[in-house]
Amino acid sequence: MAHPKYSTKMAERKKGQHLRMEERGAIKVLEKQGLGARAIARATGCAPTTVTNKLRRDTPARKST
């Protein structure tokens, strides 16, 4: 893994819990590596919708010209 602070080996998550900082970091790192939402979800153990929502929330808004 490129970033020593984050690991993709996570403890199993319970349904309905918020993402931990480690999970958020792992999602960001895996997305930078070019993985899709489903692959990231498999690696982190959360739902693809959760990953998509996290990535969408972290994307800066477009500036209108």
C-alpha positions as CSV (number, residue, x, y, z in Angstrom):
1,M,0.0,0.0,0.0
2,A,1.2,3.5,-0.9
3,H,0.3,5.1,2.4
4,P,1.7,3.6,5.6
5,K,-1.0,5.2,7.9
6,Y,-3.9,3.3,6.4
7,S,-4.7,-0.3,5.9
8,T,-7.3,-2.1,3.9
9,K,-7.5,-5.0,6.4
10,M,-10.4,-3.8,8.5
11,A,-12.3,-5.4,11.3
12,E,-15.8,-6.5,10.3
13,R,-18.3,-3.6,10.4
14,K,-21.7,-3.7,11.9
15,K,-24.5,-2.4,9.8
16,G,-25.6,1.2,10.4
17,Q,-22.3,2.5,12.0
18,H,-20.4,5.5,10.8
19,L,-17.2,5.1,9.0
20,R,-14.1,5.2,11.1
21,M,-11.1,7.4,10.2
22,E,-9.2,4.4,9.0
23,E,-12.0,3.4,6.7
24,R,-12.3,6.9,5.3
25,G,-8.5,7.0,4.7
26,A,-8.5,3.6,3.0
27,I,-11.4,4.6,0.7
28,K,-9.5,7.7,-0.3
29,V,-6.2,5.8,-0.9
30,L,-7.9,3.1,-2.9
31,E,-9.8,5.6,-5.0
32,K,-6.5,7.3,-5.8
33,Q,-5.1,3.9,-6.9
34,G,-7.9,3.8,-9.5
35,L,-10.2,1.2,-8.0
36,G,-14.0,1.5,-8.5
37,A,-16.6,1.8,-5.8
38,R,-17.4,-1.9,-5.8
39,A,-13.8,-3.0,-5.5
40,I,-13.2,-0.5,-2.7
41,A,-16.4,-1.8,-0.9
42,R,-15.1,-5.3,-1.1
43,A,-11.7,-4.3,0.3
44,T,-13.1,-2.2,3.2
45,G,-16.1,-4.4,4.0
46,C,-18.8,-1.8,3.5
47,A,-21.6,-1.3,1.0
48,P,-20.8,0.1,-2.5
49,T,-23.4,2.8,-1.8
50,T,-21.5,3.9,1.3
51,V,-18.3,4.2,-0.8
52,T,-20.1,6.1,-3.5
53,N,-21.6,8.5,-1.1
54,K,-18.3,9.1,0.7
55,L,-16.5,9.8,-2.6
56,R,-19.3,12.1,-3.8
57,R,-19.2,14.1,-0.5
58,D,-15.5,14.6,-0.7
59,T,-15.6,15.9,-4.3
60,P,-15.4,19.7,-4.4
61,A,-18.3,21.5,-6.0
62,R,-17.8,22.7,-9.6
63,K,-17.2,26.4,-10.1
64,S,-19.5,28.0,-12.6
65,T,-18.0,30.4,-15.1
